[in-house]
Amino acid sequence: QVQLVESGGGLVQAGGSLRLSCSASGRIFNSYAMGWFRQAPGKEREFVAVIKRIGGNTYYTDPVKGRFTISRDNTKNTLYLQMNSLKPSDTAVYYCAATNYDSPLLLVGTYDYWGQGTQVTVSS
């Protein structure tokens, strides 16, 4: 059963904005942390951002700091990634993920649940 579903991906010009959404089941959304990862062709899946369930603490990978914002709406069981000032290097498939482990949150192996991904393409 698919328990996380991403949406909001698409084609945008450099400098533009896009907001990704991840709809999760109640059980999965109640995990310790929810995160976003991305994977470009020929590259490893990499950490983008994460938000903890308790306290809402957030962490970002250096390339997106100041441009991306991760948030969650607990009334809708939805995770968001607001992406501003997009660059061609941001082009990738973006994945939503969840984990009940508290460490290490920046590693792919920490996450137990994954969505199917949504394509984000930033043109020059």
KABEL-V147573 format. One record per backbone hydrogen bond with DSSP energy under -1.0 kcal/mol. CO is the residue of the C=O (numbers start at 1). NH is the residue of the N-H. Records with the same first field share a line. If there is no record, write none. Layout:
# KABEL-V147573
CO=NH / NH
This chain:
# KABEL-V147573
3=25
5=23
7=21
10=121
12=123
13=16
16=86
18=83
20=81
21=7
22=79
23=5
25=29
26=30
28=31
32=53
33=99
34=51
35=97
36=48 / 49
37=95
38=46
39=93
40=43
46=38
48=61
49=36
50=59
51=34
57=52
59=50
61=64
64=67 / 68
67=84
69=82
71=80
73=76 / 78
77=24
78=73
79=22
80=71
81=20
82=69
83=18
86=15
87=90
88=91
92=120
93=39
94=118
95=37
96=115
97=35
98=112 / 113
99=33
104=107
107=110
108=111
113=98
118=94
120=92
121=12
123=14
